[in-house]
Amino acid sequence: MTADGQTMSRTREIDDDLEHASLEAVYEQLDTSSKGLTSVEAQTRIGQYGRNELNDKEVSDLQKFLRFFWGPIAWMIEAAALLSLLMEHWADLTIIMVLLLYNAVSGFWQERKASNALAALKAGLAPKATVLRDGHFSSIDSAEVVPGDVVRIKLGEVVPADVRFIEGDYISIDQSALTGESLPVSKKIGDEGYSGSIAKQGEMHAVVISTGNNTFFGRTASLVAGAGGEASHSQRATTQIGNFLILISVLLCVILVGFEVNQDVVVKHLWQWSDLAAIARMVLVLLIASIPVAMPTVMTVTNSLGAQKLARKKAIVSRLEAIEELAGVDILCSDKTGTLTKNILTLGDPILFDSSTTDDLILAGALASERGSEDAIDKAVCGGLKESKLLDDYQVTRFVPFDPVSKRTEGQVTDPAGKAIRYTKGAPQVIIELCALDDDVKSKAKQTVSDLAAKGLRALGVAESTDDGKIWCFLGILPMLDPPRDDSQQTIARAKAHGLHVKMVTGDDVAIGSEISTQLGMGSHLIAAADMFTRDMDMSHLSDHITGCVEKADGFGRVFPEHKYGIVKALQDRGHIVAMTGDGVNDAPALKQADCGVAVSGATDAARAAADLILTAPGLSTIIEAIDESREIFERIINYILFRVAMTLDIMFVVVLATVFFGFSPLTPIMIILLALLDDIPIITIAYDNTQLPKEPVRWEMRRLLFISSFMGIMAIAQSFGLLLIGMEWLSNSEWQSWIKLNQEQVQTVVFLQIVAGGHLLLFVMRSRASIFRPPWAAMPLFLAIVGTQIFAVLMCGFGWFVTALPWTIIGLVWIYILVWMVVLDVMKLALYYKLAQDQHSM
């Protein structure tokens, strides 16, 4: 471990100790007191602890941009560009460089839009803080707060650092964005407060125990910075495809160069520098033929068009590769509060004791609440009234707000008859003890509270006093719950139908999460994250036992940011492709680590910045539509790659075989470039193609993918080389020549036309697992693009644009040949898929 790492580890241990130590021990360890620091001491501590801000390593835009010129496919394109430059083939060089730059620019732009997670986390920190320095309070930049400072926090202010409260009556802190707890948490002297949380009620003084990256908030930011560094499945797949084509290309280049050297040196006993140039030209032709130059472009454009369709479905993509990742997701980790539930506390069915009706019980609770308050409990109770105007009949003479000591609120009112009454609501145990209940009633009340807790429901006790608080009458219990969204159960069912296992991950108690999870059909086996994850556990290297427990659980309660990150990592270690939904700062590390992080509607800036997919419609239903769309997009990309690899093999092998057997290249360099353009540019419209929607997650199965594409490539080679053999026979057959005269350059044009037309017909064959003569039919944009390309290719060959002109009769014969082969290829494809399906079922 480095010195910096050891220092941070020691600091973390100290921070953990200070969270639980007595205040006297905190003062002693930080060398401070309730009177705060002096300005000189604070300045010294900035040098010791650093500024109270998040530190991250910035990567320059230039470095990010240059990364897109690195990798197997990029190397192949760059090698072709270099050879074109050395041989002064300017047209080839221009086209290759345009495609290379487009790939880099489009990829860089998409990455740039998604790289601001730490910036968003920084924006969540308090810009100002009120600190006690030199004996008086003053406002300073929160970045200048140091451990040992005493700060004042009041209503509406953001807690500037991790603190321990040392003075004041009480304060209510909303830390839901950090911990996932759905309600503000009341704090008293000695309790801790987290940086980035917001004061909702009250005012207290606190001593700062940690700042910057050492805060709870900062550790979340560190997890975000360290999460998701691995290459995506899509990037790894592209690399494997590139490596496969490079290997084939190198082998064929060695064969080609070896053959030419043997011909020139061994057979002819001649060697000239011009021969070296000729060999280099052949290598260039083969290299250009071997490179799927437009593959990154087609994948980027296909994903971009898919992203536009997702945006219309209220799902914004911030990282294009996430579309393909989402298609393969088999486990969806969902936050509870605000995602599966409404994040609106509501009343359940009131439980009556001395109250005569449920309406009277709710009215009593409302009179013990502050009207117009933003407090979630007060809003829920008042919202339970059938008619809010009933409160107008009562005059509030005094209201005592909630505090963590008494654990209740109290409203002193005058009823319509002028009678003074007191109403109180609060923790059931407190209200029960406040009332003089006999043993049976007290036992019944406590059992009711326990039953509600077992169901994951919070409870409020309500009581009234008509004698100025001397005797209290226990009216009943108001259950409180954050109910599931109206569409959540249906969404979970749809997710299961899509082959997804949904796990709940929540900061709330296990009982609460388990109740919601059971209601939604997600299972009831929720466990507390702390039961599995310890503070000193390395979340990036979890044991098989831990990952097994995570995999078997239906969900997790009492989850902190490190836990969420660890849960996602554990599932990935088990081979799952994981999507994580969330909306708070506490979700950001897991969102970044997940294969596809999904920020739900209303998410914080930090969550949106860390996510790959941002939902702008509430609930999870949008994500199911996004999964459908992503699977269709994935199918289109797979169809393109099957076609592209097969065609690349076709072109490479035909060039080498023709050179070895006939001593000439069947395609000129300009033909190779034209093939890249005519094959790939119209194929961009595959983004609009109709595909069969897979009912299960789809993944990059590289062995299967390369096997199928290689098999179909061999079939395409047989088709192209067969036509070349016919062409070579034509050149030497006097009878055929007397019918239609052909020369070697025209044979090159014949091969060119066959590969252009046959390639697109091969795409029609490969775009569906079913027969080409059965639906789904090609979408109109794809069909028209290909028809337009074929008309252009026929006119090129007929009128001799860029190539040697062909007689129209020959063009017709070539088309008959490839149409027959289209049927042959379709039959071979069906036989192949049938055999693969049989093998899979037998495993």
N, C-alpha and C positions, 0 to 999 in steps of 0.2 A: 504494500500500500504506500502511496506517496505521502510526503509530509502534509500536503494540503488535504489529502483524504483522511489522514489520521486526525488532523486538526478539526475537520468537519465532523468526524465521528465522535470525538471528545465533546465538541460543542453540542451535538445532538443529544449525547448522554446527559450533559448538564441541563439542557432544556427539558428533557424528560423528568429529571429529578425536580426541577423547579416547578413543574406543573403540579406535583403532589406534595412537595415539602411544606412545612409550616411557614407562615409569613416571616417569622423571626429568622428561620434558616435562609429564606429568600433574600432578606435584607443583608444577612451576613455574607452570603455567597456573592452577591452582586455589589457589596460594599456601598449600600445606599440606605435610605430610611424613608419614612412617610413624607419627609420634607423635600424629597427629590435631590437633584444634583445642582452643582454650580455650572456655569457656562464653561469654565476651564475644564472641569471633570468631563463634561459632555464632549468637548472637542477632543480630549485625549481618547475617549472611548470610541469615537468615530474611527480613529486610527487603529484601535485595537479590534473592534468588531466589524468595521466597514459600515457603509451607508445602508439605511433601511430601504433597500430596493432589490429587485431581482436581477441577478447577474446571469447573462447567457452569452455563449460564444456565437458571434455573428459570422455568417458565411457570406462573402461578397456576392453581389449579383453576377459578377463576371465568372466567379468560380461555379456558381449554380448553372450558368449558361454553358460553360465549357464541359460540364458533366454530360451534356447531351451529345457530345462528339466522342464519347467513350463507350465501348461495348462492341460485341462481335459484329452486329449488323452495321454499326457506324464505321467500324474498321474496314469492312468490306467495301462500303461505299467510298470511303476516303482513299483506299488503295486504287479503286477504279478511277477516281478523280486524278490521283497522282500519275497513273499511267497515261491517262488522257492528256494531261499537261505535258508530260515528257515527250509524247508522240505528236503533240500539237493538234489533237483532235478537239477543236474548240467547241463544236456543237455538242459533242458528248460531254465535255467538261461543264458546259453551261447548264445543261439539263440536270446532270448529276448534282452540281452544287446548289441549284435551286431547290431540288428535293431535300438535300441534306440540311440546308438552312431552314426550310419550312418545318421539317421535323423538330429541329432544335428550338426555333422561335415559338412554335405552338406549344411544345412541352414545357418550355420555360415559363410561358405566360400562365398556363394552368397551375404550375407549381407555385408561382409567385402569389397567386390569389389565396393559396391555402397555407402559407408559411408564417402567419402572424399570430400563432397561439400565445407565445410569450408576451407579445405586445398587448394582447387583450387582457392577459392576466395582470400585467402591470397597470393597465387602465383601471382595474378594479381596486387598486390600493387608494387609501385616503390621501388626497393631495395636501391636506393641512392637519395639524394635530395641536391640541392645547396641552402644554407641558408646564410643570412646576420647576422653574429654574431660578436660582438666586432668590428663593423665597416668594416669588410671585408667578402667577400663571401668564403665559404668553403664547401666541399662535406662531408656529414654525412649520416649515415644510416637513411632511411626514418622513421624508428621506433622512432627516437629521435626528430622528428619534433614536436613542441608544438604550441598551439594557441598563436598568437602574433608574431610568427616568420615571417620574410620576406623571401620569396623564389624567385629564378630566374628560370623561365621555358622557354625552347627554343625547337626548332624543334627536334622531335623524343623522347622527354622526357615524362615520365608519371607524371601527377600531383600527388604529394605525399599526399595531404590532401584537404579538402574543403577550397577554398580560395576566396578572392576578389582581383581583379586586380587593381593595384595602380599606375603603371608606365610602359611606353613603347608605341610604336605606335599601334600595334595590334598583336593579336595572333589568330590562327585558331585551334580549339579544336575538336578532334573526340571523341564524347561521345555517339556514337551509341550503344555501348555495355551496356551502363548504362540507356539511355533514349529511345533507339529505333529510334532516329532521323537518317535518312538515309544519311545526309550530315554533314560534319564538320561545327561547329558553330563558327562564328567570334565573338571575345570578344574585348571589349574596357575597358577603365578605369571605375571602378565601378561595372563591371559585375562579376558574380560568376563563379567559376570553380569547377568541381567535382573530388574528389579523384578517381584515376584509369583511368581517361580519358587521351588522348594522344595528344600532341601538333603536328600539321601537318604543320603549317607555322608560321613564326614570332617569337618574343621573348618579354616577359613582366615580370615585377616583380609583386608579389602578397603577400598579408598578409594572413596568415593561420587563419581561423575562427573556424575550428573544426577538430578533429583528431579521429582515431580509430573507435570504434563502433558508435560514434556520427556523423560520416560523412554520406553523401548520400550512399556511397559504404558500409559503416559499417551497416547502417540500413537495406540495402539489405541482408547483411550476417545474421543479427539478424532474419530477416524474414525467411531465409532459415533454420536457426537453430530451429525456432519455428514451422515451417510448417511440415505438414504430420506426426504428432505424433500419429494420431489415428490408430487403427488397421485396416488392409485392409478388404474389403468385404470377401476375401478368408479366412483370419484368423478368422473373426467373424463366418463364416459359419462352419469352422472346429470345432470351440469351441461349436457351437450349436449342431453339430452332436455328439461331445464328451459328452456334457451334456445329450443329449437324451439317448445315450447308457449307460452312468453311471446310470441315473435314472432307466432304465429298468433293468440293472445289479443288482443294490442295491435291487430293489423290488424282483427280482428272488432269490437273495442271502438270503433275509429275509424269503421268502417262503421255500427255501431249508433248511436253518438252523432250522427254526421252525418245519418243517416236521421231520427232523432227531432227534431233541431234543424230540419231541412228541413221536416218535417211541421208542427211547432209555429209556426215563424217565417214560412217562405215560403208554405206552403199555407194554414194557418189564420190567419196574421197575428196570432197571439196568443202571448204569453209571460208566464208566471207562475212565481213561485218554486216552486210545487208541481210544475211541469213539470220543474224541475231535480231535485227529489227523486225524481220518477218515473224520470228518466234514470239517476240514481245507483242506483236500485233495480235497473234493468235491467243496468247495468254490474256490480253486485254479483252478480246471478244468473249473468251470463256469466263473471265472474271465478271464482266458486266452481265453475262448470261446467268451467272450463279447468284447474283445479288438480287434479292427481292427489294429493289431500290425503293419502291413505293410502299412496302409493307408498313413501316412506321407511320407513313402519311395516311394510308388507308385506315389503320387502326385508330389513329388520333381523330381523323375526320368522322369515322363511324361512331366512336365514343362521344365526340362533340355533338353530333346530330342526335345521338341517344340522350345526351345530357339536356339538350333543348326540349326533347319530348318529356323527359322527367320533370323539367322545370314547369311545363304546362300542367303536370300532375302534382304540383306543389312540392316538388323535391329538387333542391338545388345541389348540383354536384360541384364540390370544390377540388376534387382529385379524380381525374378521369379513370385511372386504373381501378378506382373503387367500384365502378360499374361492374367490371368483371368479377371483383371480389364479392360483391353483393349477390351475384348470381350463384356463387358457390357456398353461401352461408348456410350452415346447418344448425348453429346455435345462436339464438338471439338473446342477449342479456339486456333486460329492460329495467330501467329505473321505475320505481312505483309512483312516487309523488308527482303529480302533474302529467305523467305519461300514461300510466294505467288508471290513475284516479284523477278526479277533477281538481285536486289541490284546493278544494273549497270545503272547509269544515262544516258539516251539517248535523242536525239533530236526528237521532234515531227515535225509536218508539219510547216515549217517557214511561217510567215505572213509578206507579203511584204508591205512596204510603199514607200520609194524612191528608194529602190534597184530594179534593173531591173529583176533579176532572183533569184531563191532560192539558186543556187550555189554561186552567188556573195555574198548573205547575209551570208551564212555559212562561206565562205572564209573570209569575213570581221570579223566575230566573232572569227575565228581561228587566225587571225592576231592580235587580241586583247587578245590572250591567250598565255601562256608560253609553248612552245614546250617541250615535255618530262616531263612535270609536272605531279605529282601524284594527283593533285587537281581534284576532281570528275567532276566539271563543265568544266574545261579546257579539260579534256580527252573526255568528251561527245561532246563538240563543234568540237574539232579536229577530233574526230572519225566520225563526220557527213560528212566530206569531201569525195567526190567520189574518188579523187586522192590526197593523202597527199603530193605528190611531187610538187604540185602547190605552197606550201609554200617555196620551195627552190628558187623560182623566186624572192622572196622578201628578202631584207636584213633588219634585225631588228637592229635599232640603239639604241633603249631604250625600256625597258619594266617596267611599273609601276604596281606592284602587287595590289591585292585587299586589301582594308582596310575598317574597319567598319564605318569610318567617311565619306569617299567619296562614298563608296558602288559601286565602279566600278574598272575595270582594264583598262589599256591603253597601246597600242603598237604603237611605232613610227617606221615606216618602210620606205624603199625606194623601189619603184616598179620597174619592169623590164625596164621602160623608164627612170629611174633615178629621178623620181619625189618623193618628200617627202610627206608622207600621215600619218595621225594619225587615228587609229581605237580604239574605246572604246566599252566595253560591261559591263553590270551591272544591278542593280535594275531598272526595267522599269520606275518607277517614276522619278528616278534621271536622266536617259538618256533623258526622255521626256522633263524635265525642262532644260537640257543642250542645247537642240536644240530649235531654235526659231520657234516654230510651231504655225500656226494660230489656232484659237479656234476650228474650225471644225475638223482639223486633230488631235489636242490634245485630244478632246473629244472622237474621234474614237479610238485613241491609248489607252486611259484609259479604255474605255469600253471593248476593246479587252483583256486587262490585267484582268479586272474583270470577263469576261466570262471564261477565262482560269482558273482563281482561283476557280470559281464555279465548274469547272470540276476536280479540284484537281491537276491542272498542274502549275508548276513553269514557270516563264517567264524571259527572258533576253532581255533587249533592246540593240540594236546595232546601232552605229553611226560612221560617218567618218568626218574628217576635212582635207581640202587641203590647209588651210592657217595658219598652225601652231597653230590650236586650237582656232582661233578667232570665226569662225562660224562652227557649227556642223550640219551635215545633218542626219536626222533620217532615217536609212535604213530599219528597220523593227524589228520584235519580233521573238525570237527563243523560242518556247515552250520546256520545259524540263520535262521528266517524267522517273520514274523507272517502266518500263513496266512489266506486269504480266509474269510469266514463261510460256513457251509454253504449258506445260502440266497442268497448274493450273486450267483452266476452266473445263477440262475433269475430273481432280481429284475431284473438288468440286461436279460435277454431280455424280460421282461414290460414293462420301461420302453420298450424299442425298439418293442414291439408297440403301445404307446400313443402312438407318434409322438414319443418323447423321445430326445434325444441326450444321453448321459451323459458328462461330462468329469470326470476325476479331478483334484483339486487337493490337493496334499500337501506337507507340510514336509520329507518324506524326499527322498533322492537320486533323481534321474531314473531311474537303472537299477532301483532297487527299485520305484518306482511303475510303470515300464514293464512289468516282469515281472508284477505283479499285474493291471495293466490288460489285458495280453494274455491272461492266464489267464481273465479274466472276460468277454472278448469286447468290450472297450471300445476297442480299438485300441492301437497301440504308438507313435504319434507324440506322445510327451511331450517337452516342452522345459523347460529351466530358466527360471524366471520372471525371474531376473536378466539373462538374455540379451535380454529385451525391455524390462523396466522398470528405469529408472535412478532414483537417489535424488532427483534434481532434477526428475523428471517429474511433471507435474500429472495425477493419476489421473482427475480429473473432466473433462479435455479431452485425450483421446488422439487421435493421428493416425490416419488411415484405414489406414495401413500396419500399425500396432500392432493396431488392432481386427480387421483382416483376419487377421493371424497368430493372434490369440486365437481367432477363429471357426474357423479350419482345424485347430487343434491338438486332439488327443484328450485332452490333459491337461497338467498342469504339475507340476514338482518343485522342491524348494528354495524353497517359497513362504512369504513373510512377510505379515503382515496387510495392508500397503499393496498388495501384489500381489493378494491375494484380492479386495480391494475393487475394484482396477483391472480384474481379469478380469471381474467381474460387470458393472461399468460399461461395459466395452468391448462385451460381448455385448448389453447394453441399447441402446447406441448403434447397433448393427447391426440393431435392430428386434426382438430376441428378448425373450420373456418368460422370466425366469430364476428358477429355484429354486436355493437354496444350502443344502446340508446341512452340519452341523458340530457339534462338541461342545466346543470349547475357546474360551478367551478370544481366541485368534488368529482365530477364525471370526466374532466378533461384528460387526465392521464390515461384512463381506460379507453376513452374515445380515440386517443392518438395511437395507442397500442393495438387496438382492435383492427382486424382486417378491413372492416368497414365501420367507422364511427358515425353514428347518426344523431345529430342534434335535433331534438324535437322542437315543435313550435313554442316560442317564448323562451328559448334557451339563452343563457348568458353569453356575452361576447367570447369568453374563454372557451365555453363548450362549442360554440359555432366555429371558432378558429381551429380547434383541435379536430373537428369532425370532417369526414369525407362527404357526408350527405347531410343537408340541412333541410328539415321539413318546415314548410310554412303553413301547413294546415295542422290543427290540433289532433292529438291522439296518434295511435299506431297504424290506423287503417291506410294511411298514405304509404307507409313503408311496404305493405303487401303489394300495392300497385307498383311501387318502385322495384320490388323483387321480380314481379312478372315482367316488367319492361327490361330489367337488367338481364334476365335469363334469355329473353328474345335477342337482345343486343349481343350477348355472349355467343348464342347460336350463330348469329350472322358472322361474327369474327371467326369462330371455328370453321364455318363453311368457307370463308375467304382463305384461311390459312391452309385448309385441306387442298383447295384449288391452287393456291400460290406455290406451295411446296411441290405439288405434283407437276405443275407447269415448269417450275425452275429446274427440277430434275430432267424433265423432257428436253428443255432447251440445252442444258449442259451436256447431256449424254449424246444428243443428236449431233452437236457440234464436234465432240470428240470422236464419235463413231464415224462420222463423215470424213474427218481429217485422217483417221487411221486407215479406213478402208478405201476411200476414194481420193485422198490427197488434196481435198479442198474444203473450205469452210462453207456450210450450207447457208450461213447467215452472215451478212456484212455487219460491221459495228453500228451503222445507222439503223439497220433493221432491228438490232438488239434494242436500241434506244426506243425505236418506234413500238416494238413489242411491249416494252415496259409501260409506255404511255397508253397505247391502245388497249392493253389488257387491264391496267390498273385504274386509270382515270374514270372510265364508266363504272368500274366496280365499286367506286365510292357510294354509288346509289344503293349498294347492298344494305346500307343503313335503313332503308325504307322497306326492305324485303319482308315478305310474309314468312313466318316460321312457325313450327309447332312448338307450343309452350311446354317445356319440360315440367313434369310434376314433382320432381325431386331436385335438390341442389346439383348444379353442374360444376365440374372442376376441370382444370388443365390436366388431363391424363396423357402425358407426353408420349409414353410408349405406344399407346393406342393411336394417338394422333399421328405420330411419325410412321407407324406401321401402315395405317390406312392410306395416308398421303403417298407413301413410298410405293405401295401396291398399285394405287391408281396412277402414280407417276410411271411405273413400268408399263402399264397398259397404254399410257399416252406416248411413251417412247416407241412402243411397238407400232402405234398408229402413225407417228411422224416418220420413223425410220422406214416403215413399210412404204409410205408414199415416196420417200427419197429413193428407195430401191426401184420403185416404178419409174421415177424420173430418170435415174441413171440408165435403166434399161431402155427408156424412150430415146435417150441420146444415141444409143448404139443400135437401135432397131430401125432398119431402113424402111420397113413397111409403115411403122408408126410415124416416122419422120415424113414420109410421103403424104400422110394424112394431115398432120399438123407439125410443122417444123419447130423444134425447141432447141435452145442452146443452154449452156451451163448457167448463165446468169438468170435465165428464165426459170430453171429448176430451183434456184435460190428463191425466186419470187413465189414459186409454188409452195415450197416449204414454209415461207413466211406467211402466206395466206392460210395454209393449213393450221399453223400454230395460232394465228389470231382467231380464226373462226372456231377451230377445234377447241381452243382454250375456253372460249366463252360457252360453248356447248358443254364442255366438261364442268363448268361452273353450274349450269342448269342441272347437270347430273348430281353434283356434290352438294347442292344447297338443301337437299332433303334426304332423310333416311329412307323415304318411300320411293316408289317409282317416279320417274320424271313425268309420267302420264297421269299422275294422281295429285290431288291437292296436298299441301298448300301450293297454289300457283305463284309464279313470280309476280312481285308487285309491279305495277305499271311503270314507275320511274326506272326500275332496274331493267325491265323488258325493253322499254323505249331506248334507254341508253345503249344497251347491247345491240339492238336492231340498228340504231343510228351508227354505231361503230362499225358494224359489219357492212353497212352500205358504203361508208367511207373507205373501208379496207378494200372492198370490191372495186370501187372507183379508182383507188390508188393503183391497184394491180392492172386494171383495165386500161387506164390512161397513162400509166408509167410515172406516177408522182413519187419521187424519192426511190423508186425501184424500177427494174426493167419490166416493161409492159408485157402482159400475157394475152393470148387470144381469149375471147369470151367463152369459147367452147371449153377450153381448159379450165377456166374459172368455174363453169358449170359442173364439169367432171370432178373437180376438187370438192365442191359442195356436196355432191352425191356421195363421195367417198366418206366425208366426215359425218354426214347424217347417218350412214350405215354404222359407222363406228360409235356414234352417240348411243345407238340402241345396244350395241355390244358392251359399251362401258356401263350402261345402266344395269344390264343383266349381271355383269361382273360385280358391280357395287352391291346389288341386292344379295348375291351369293356370299359376298364377304361379310356383310352385316349379319346375315343369317348364321354364318359359321361363328362369328364373334359372340353373338347372343347365346348360341348353344354352349360354347365354351364357358361363358360367364355363369350360366345356369347350372352347369355341371360342377362348378367349383364349390 
